[in-house]
Amino acid sequence: MYFIFSKHAIDRMFVRGISKEEVKEILLKGAKFGPNSRGLMHSRLYGIEVVYDRKNGTYKIVTLFRVKER
């Protein structure tokens, strides 16, 4: 498995204090849903949602954000 992080995703990770290892854990263990209207998947765990594209075993992380828990 390969992980590619967009510049935007790296900026969001830095601002929120989230490591690459945490993002990988969210992708592998989180609840998955999608694809959205752009064909991207979402994975959610620990109140963080990661938006990504997956092709041929490569994950391209587009962005991430915190989700308000209900």
C-alpha positions, -999 to 999 in steps of 0.1 A, spaced: 0 0 0 12 35 -9 0 68 5 2 101 -13 -7 133 5 -18 164 -13 -3 197 -3 -38 207 10 -40 175 32 -5 181 46 -15 217 55 -47 205 72 -28 179 91 -3 205 104 -30 229 115 -49 201 133 -19 184 148 -26 151 130 3 128 120 5 106 88 3 75 110 -30 87 124 -43 93 89 -32 58 78 -50 43 109 -82 62 100 -80 49 64 -75 13 75 -98 11 105 -124 39 100 -160 37 88 -159 41 51 -186 57 29 -189 72 -6 -180 77 -33 -192 113 -33 -201 134 -64 -164 137 -74 -158 99 -70 -139 103 -37 -142 81 -7 -145 91 30 -132 74 61 -141 85 96 -126 76 130 -120 95 162 -139 125 150 -117 130 120 -128 124 84 -104 118 56 -113 123 19 -93 101 -4 -91 83 -37 -79 48 -40 -66 31 -71 -45 0 -75 -35 -1 -38 -25 36 -37 -43 60 -14 -43 96 -24 -53 117 5 -71 149 -7 -81 166 26 -92 159 61 -113 177 87 -128 173 122 -164 161 124 -188 174 151 -199 144 172 -236 143 179 
